[in-house]
């Protein structure tokens, strides 16, 4: 009987099986090439064999538990019924989306830093010289501020149409940020910088010319803005994930790395599209209404807390995030192997 403690070969095979399982989370077996399907079947059989050997050779619960979970996940992908649509949706929102967010938080945080920095730059520059509004596509906004034209109030004339239009526009911005991010991450930086500078610029002009106008605009934005702006830099960060995989594929080929990061990014984009439905509804109905500003602020804070609590904490109770598990198993197997000799 072969031992699973002979070296790093088995650990590499387990990691490769995990990589393939990650690729299959969205598209299933159909998302793999013919060669990858054959490789998946072979790795599944080896993992099942390693599990039997582990149970016979060691009592290490961490190693046995890891292999058991790996085999169960692979088995589920092979024998999953086609009618499991509701289960796929439940699993996506119950664990896959928040775990994907946590695995890739550095890209999303980097996107936020670019957006926030550009917003500060746009505010300060416009405060110094309001002509900066022309450079970020806001020609005429200073005249509207001076005339007191609160353009967002027009949404009250047809809330349903306005909410639909807003959702479509937000999703288009989100897709643009994502798509351009895949171009070696450069395009996402441009979108984030431009959108951030626009936001900062309009508030800079508002507070420079008419603070009361700017306060009303802020009370309009805050209700939906936490979710809406978060989704913009989430999607830009997702695009950066793909762009970065082209630059630094690691141990995988560029095609494999792009495929893996693309699956991860797709989950984030799908989740953001759902979040934007909530943001668009708030923006179409609550934000332009005559509700008191504290109500709108509370809505923005509470919806933001709900979204980030979901992303940071949901999906932890049914198992730890899988990133880095192979390294942990490698350490566990090495320790167990030295104890058995």
C-alpha positions as CSV (number, residue, x, y, z in Angstrom):
1,X,0.0,0.0,0.0
2,X,1.4,3.4,-1.0
3,X,1.9,6.0,1.7
4,X,0.5,9.5,1.5
5,X,3.4,10.9,3.5
6,X,6.1,10.3,0.9
7,X,6.5,13.9,-0.3
8,X,4.7,17.0,-1.7
9,X,3.3,15.2,-4.8
10,X,0.0,14.2,-3.1
11,X,-0.4,17.7,-1.6
12,X,0.1,19.2,-5.0
13,X,-2.6,16.9,-6.4
14,X,-5.0,17.9,-3.7
15,X,-4.4,21.5,-4.4
16,X,-4.9,20.9,-8.1
17,X,-8.2,19.2,-7.3
18,X,-9.2,22.2,-5.2
19,X,-8.4,24.5,-8.1
20,X,-10.6,22.5,-10.4
21,X,-13.4,22.5,-7.9
22,X,-13.2,26.3,-7.7
23,X,-13.5,26.5,-11.5
24,X,-16.6,24.3,-11.4
25,X,-18.5,26.2,-8.8
26,X,-20.2,28.4,-11.4
27,X,-20.4,26.3,-14.5
28,X,-20.0,22.7,-13.2
29,X,-18.3,20.0,-15.3
30,X,-19.3,21.9,-18.5
31,X,-16.9,24.7,-17.5
32,X,-13.9,22.3,-17.9
33,X,-12.1,21.3,-21.0
34,X,-12.1,17.7,-22.1
35,X,-8.5,17.3,-20.7
36,X,-9.5,18.9,-17.4
37,X,-12.5,16.6,-17.1
38,X,-10.2,13.6,-17.4
39,X,-7.8,15.1,-15.0
40,X,-10.6,15.8,-12.5
41,X,-11.7,12.2,-12.6
42,X,-8.2,10.9,-12.0
43,X,-7.6,13.4,-9.1
44,X,-10.9,12.4,-7.6
45,X,-10.0,8.7,-7.6
46,X,-6.6,9.4,-6.1
47,X,-8.1,11.6,-3.4
48,X,-10.5,8.9,-2.5
49,X,-7.6,6.4,-2.3
50,X,-5.6,8.8,-0.2
51,X,-8.6,9.1,2.2
52,X,-8.7,5.4,2.6
53,X,-5.0,5.2,3.3
54,X,-5.2,8.1,5.7
55,X,-7.8,6.4,7.7
56,X,-5.7,3.3,7.8
57,X,-2.3,4.8,8.5
58,X,-3.1,7.8,10.7
59,X,-5.5,9.0,13.2
60,X,-4.8,12.7,12.5
61,X,-8.4,14.2,12.4
62,X,-7.3,17.3,10.5
63,X,-5.9,15.3,7.6
64,X,-8.7,12.8,7.5
65,X,-11.3,15.6,7.7
66,X,-9.7,17.6,5.0
67,X,-9.5,14.6,2.6
68,X,-13.0,13.6,3.4
69,X,-14.4,17.1,2.6
70,X,-12.4,17.2,-0.6
71,X,-13.7,13.8,-1.8
72,X,-17.3,14.8,-0.8
73,X,-17.1,18.0,-2.8
74,X,-15.7,16.3,-5.8
75,X,-18.3,13.5,-5.6
76,X,-21.0,16.1,-5.4
77,X,-19.9,17.7,-8.6
78,X,-19.8,14.4,-10.4
79,X,-23.2,13.2,-9.3
80,X,-25.1,16.4,-8.9
81,X,-28.6,16.3,-10.3
82,X,-29.5,18.8,-13.0
83,X,-32.6,19.9,-11.1
84,X,-30.6,21.4,-8.2
85,X,-31.2,25.0,-9.2
86,X,-32.6,26.1,-5.9
87,X,-29.7,24.5,-4.1
88,X,-27.2,26.3,-6.4
89,X,-28.8,29.6,-5.6
90,X,-28.9,28.9,-1.9
91,X,-25.2,27.8,-1.8
92,X,-24.2,30.8,-3.9
93,X,-25.6,33.4,-1.6
94,X,-25.1,31.3,1.6
95,X,-21.4,30.7,1.2
96,X,-19.8,31.1,-2.2
97,X,-20.3,34.9,-2.7
98,X,-19.2,36.0,0.8
99,X,-16.2,33.6,0.8
100,X,-15.2,34.9,-2.7
101,X,-15.3,38.4,-1.3
102,X,-13.1,37.5,1.6
103,X,-10.6,35.6,-0.5
104,X,-10.1,38.6,-2.8
105,X,-10.5,41.5,-0.3
106,X,-7.1,43.0,-1.2
107,X,-8.2,43.7,-4.8
108,X,-11.4,45.3,-3.6
109,X,-9.7,47.3,-0.9
110,X,-7.2,48.6,-3.5
111,X,-10.0,49.6,-5.8
112,X,-11.7,51.5,-2.9
113,X,-8.4,53.3,-2.1
114,X,-8.2,54.5,-5.7
115,X,-11.8,55.7,-5.7
116,X,-11.6,57.4,-2.3
117,X,-8.3,59.1,-3.2
118,X,-9.6,60.4,-6.5
119,X,-12.8,61.7,-4.7
120,X,-10.6,63.7,-2.3
121,X,-8.5,65.0,-5.2
122,X,-11.6,66.0,-7.1
123,X,-13.1,67.8,-4.1
124,X,-10.0,69.7,-3.2
125,X,-9.2,70.7,-6.8
126,X,-12.7,71.9,-7.5
127,X,-12.7,73.9,-4.2
128,X,-9.6,75.6,-5.5
129,X,-10.9,76.1,-9.0
130,X,-14.4,75.2,-10.0
131,X,-13.4,75.0,-13.7
132,X,-12.1,71.5,-12.8
133,X,-15.7,70.3,-13.2
134,X,-15.2,70.6,-17.0
135,X,-12.4,68.1,-16.9
136,X,-14.6,65.4,-15.3
137,X,-17.6,65.8,-17.6
138,X,-19.6,68.1,-15.3
139,X,-19.9,71.1,-17.6
140,X,-22.9,73.2,-16.5
141,X,-23.1,71.9,-13.0
142,X,-21.9,75.1,-11.4
143,X,-24.7,77.0,-13.1
144,X,-27.3,74.5,-11.8
145,X,-25.9,74.9,-8.3
146,X,-26.1,78.7,-8.5
147,X,-29.7,78.5,-9.8
148,X,-30.6,76.0,-7.1
149,X,-31.8,73.4,-9.6
150,X,-32.1,70.3,-7.5
151,X,-32.2,67.9,-10.4
152,X,-32.7,64.7,-8.4
153,X,-36.1,65.8,-7.3
154,X,-37.5,65.1,-10.8
155,X,-37.3,61.4,-9.9
156,X,-40.5,62.0,-7.8
157,X,-42.4,62.6,-11.0
158,X,-42.1,59.0,-12.1
159,X,-40.5,56.9,-9.4
160,X,-40.9,53.5,-11.1
161,X,-39.4,54.7,-14.4
162,X,-36.6,56.6,-12.5
163,X,-35.7,53.6,-10.4
164,X,-35.5,51.3,-13.5
165,X,-33.4,53.8,-15.3
166,X,-31.1,54.2,-12.4
167,X,-30.6,50.5,-12.0
168,X,-29.8,50.1,-15.7
169,X,-27.3,53.0,-15.6
170,X,-25.6,51.6,-12.4
171,X,-25.3,48.1,-13.9
172,X,-23.7,49.6,-17.0
173,X,-21.2,51.5,-15.0
174,X,-20.5,48.4,-13.0
175,X,-20.0,46.3,-16.1
176,X,-17.7,48.9,-17.6
177,X,-15.5,49.0,-14.5
178,X,-15.3,45.2,-14.5
179,X,-14.6,44.8,-18.2
180,X,-11.9,47.5,-18.3
181,X,-10.3,46.0,-15.2
182,X,-9.6,42.8,-17.2
183,X,-7.3,44.8,-19.5
184,X,-4.3,44.2,-17.3
185,X,-6.1,46.1,-14.5
186,X,-5.3,49.5,-16.1
187,X,-8.8,50.2,-17.3
188,X,-10.3,49.8,-13.9
189,X,-7.9,52.3,-12.4
190,X,-9.1,54.8,-15.0
191,X,-12.8,54.2,-14.3
192,X,-12.3,54.4,-10.5
193,X,-10.2,57.6,-10.8
194,X,-12.7,59.2,-13.1
195,X,-15.8,58.3,-11.2
196,X,-14.2,59.2,-7.9
197,X,-13.1,62.6,-9.2
198,X,-16.6,63.3,-10.5
199,X,-18.2,62.6,-7.2
200,X,-15.6,64.7,-5.3
201,X,-15.9,67.5,-7.8
202,X,-19.7,67.9,-7.7
203,X,-19.5,68.1,-3.9
204,X,-16.5,70.4,-4.0
205,X,-18.4,72.8,-6.3
206,X,-21.6,72.5,-4.1
207,X,-19.9,73.4,-0.9
208,X,-17.9,76.1,-2.5
209,X,-20.9,77.8,-4.2
210,X,-23.9,76.9,-2.0
211,X,-23.4,74.7,1.1
212,X,-27.2,74.3,1.6
213,X,-27.4,72.9,-1.9
214,X,-24.5,70.5,-1.2
215,X,-26.2,69.3,2.1
216,X,-29.4,68.5,0.2
217,X,-27.4,66.6,-2.4
218,X,-25.5,64.7,0.3
219,X,-28.8,63.7,1.9
220,X,-30.0,62.4,-1.5
221,X,-26.8,60.4,-2.1
222,X,-26.3,58.9,1.4
223,X,-29.4,56.6,1.4
224,X,-28.3,54.5,-1.6
225,X,-24.7,55.6,-2.0
226,X,-23.1,53.1,0.4
227,X,-24.3,50.1,-1.6
228,X,-24.0,51.8,-5.0
229,X,-20.5,53.1,-4.6
230,X,-19.3,49.9,-3.0
231,X,-20.5,47.9,-6.0
232,X,-18.6,50.1,-8.4
233,X,-15.2,49.4,-6.7
234,X,-16.2,45.8,-6.0
235,X,-16.6,45.3,-9.8
236,X,-13.5,47.2,-10.6
237,X,-11.6,45.0,-8.2
238,X,-13.1,41.9,-9.7
239,X,-11.8,43.1,-13.1
240,X,-8.4,43.7,-11.6
241,X,-8.4,40.1,-10.4
242,X,-8.5,38.9,-14.0
243,X,-6.0,41.5,-15.2
244,X,-3.6,40.5,-12.5
245,X,-3.9,36.8,-13.3
246,X,-2.7,37.7,-16.8
247,X,0.3,39.4,-15.4
248,X,1.1,37.0,-12.5
249,X,-0.5,33.5,-13.2
250,X,1.6,31.8,-10.5
251,X,2.0,28.1,-10.9
252,X,-0.9,27.9,-13.4
253,X,-0.8,28.7,-17.1
254,X,-2.2,32.0,-18.0
255,X,-5.3,30.4,-19.5
256,X,-5.9,28.4,-16.2
257,X,-5.2,31.4,-14.0
258,X,-7.5,33.6,-16.1
259,X,-10.2,30.9,-16.0
260,X,-10.0,30.6,-12.2
261,X,-10.0,34.3,-11.5
262,X,-12.7,34.8,-14.0
263,X,-15.0,32.4,-12.1
264,X,-14.2,34.3,-8.9
265,X,-14.8,37.6,-10.5
266,X,-18.1,36.5,-12.0
267,X,-19.5,35.7,-8.6
268,X,-18.7,39.2,-7.4
269,X,-20.3,40.8,-10.4
270,X,-23.5,38.7,-10.0
271,X,-23.7,39.6,-6.3
272,X,-23.2,43.3,-7.1
273,X,-26.0,43.2,-9.7
274,X,-28.3,42.0,-6.9
275,X,-27.1,44.6,-4.5
276,X,-27.7,47.3,-7.1
277,X,-31.4,46.3,-7.3
278,X,-31.6,47.4,-3.7
279,X,-29.6,50.6,-4.2
280,X,-31.6,51.5,-7.3
281,X,-34.9,51.0,-5.5
282,X,-33.8,53.3,-2.6
283,X,-32.5,55.9,-5.1
284,X,-35.7,55.9,-7.0
285,X,-38.1,56.1,-4.1
286,X,-36.5,57.1,-0.8
287,X,-33.6,59.3,-1.8
288,X,-35.5,62.0,-3.7
289,X,-38.4,62.0,-1.3
290,X,-39.2,64.6,1.3
291,X,-38.3,62.2,4.1
292,X,-36.1,63.8,6.8
293,X,-32.3,63.6,6.2
294,X,-31.8,61.5,9.4
295,X,-34.0,58.8,7.9
296,X,-31.9,58.8,4.7
297,X,-28.7,58.7,6.7
298,X,-30.0,55.9,8.8
299,X,-31.0,53.9,5.7
300,X,-27.5,54.3,4.2
301,X,-25.8,53.3,7.4
302,X,-28.1,50.3,8.0
303,X,-28.0,49.0,4.5
304,X,-24.2,49.4,4.4
305,X,-23.8,47.5,7.7
306,X,-26.1,44.8,6.5
307,X,-24.2,44.3,3.2
308,X,-20.8,44.3,4.8
309,X,-21.8,42.1,7.7
310,X,-23.1,39.6,5.2
311,X,-19.9,39.7,3.1
312,X,-17.6,39.5,6.1
313,X,-19.4,36.9,8.3
314,X,-21.8,34.7,6.4
315,X,-20.5,31.3,5.4
316,X,-18.0,31.0,8.2
317,X,-20.0,28.7,10.4
318,X,-20.1,25.8,7.9
319,X,-16.4,25.6,7.4
320,X,-13.4,27.9,7.0
321,X,-12.5,29.6,3.7
322,X,-10.6,27.1,1.5
323,X,-7.8,29.4,0.6
324,X,-4.5,28.1,2.0
325,X,-5.9,24.7,3.0
326,X,-3.4,22.8,1.0
327,X,-0.5,24.5,2.9
328,X,-2.1,23.6,6.2
329,X,-2.6,20.0,5.1
330,X,1.0,19.8,3.9
331,X,2.2,20.9,7.4
332,X,-0.2,18.4,9.0
333,X,0.8,15.5,6.8
334,X,4.6,16.3,7.3
335,X,4.2,16.3,11.1
336,X,2.1,13.2,11.1
337,X,4.6,11.5,8.7
338,X,7.5,12.3,11.0
339,X,5.6,10.9,14.0
340,X,4.9,7.6,12.3
341,X,8.5,6.9,11.3
